[in-house]
């Protein structure tokens, strides 16, 4: 994920308090953002099974919702 997309995800998550649907490109896991750690460049995600994880911005991508 590029730096600008990371900033967008973090803005939506932390300022607008909206979760962003994410996919880990290495594992294929799906999760929803709930925080960011700028120092480490990570996104904290809640997986669909309820577990919590932290992904680096290089291993995740936003999944666009289809309406």
Secondary structure, DSSP 8 states (H G I E B T S, - for coil): --HHHHHHHHHHHHTS----EEEETTT--EEEEEEEETTTTEEEEEETTS-EEEEEGGGEEE-----
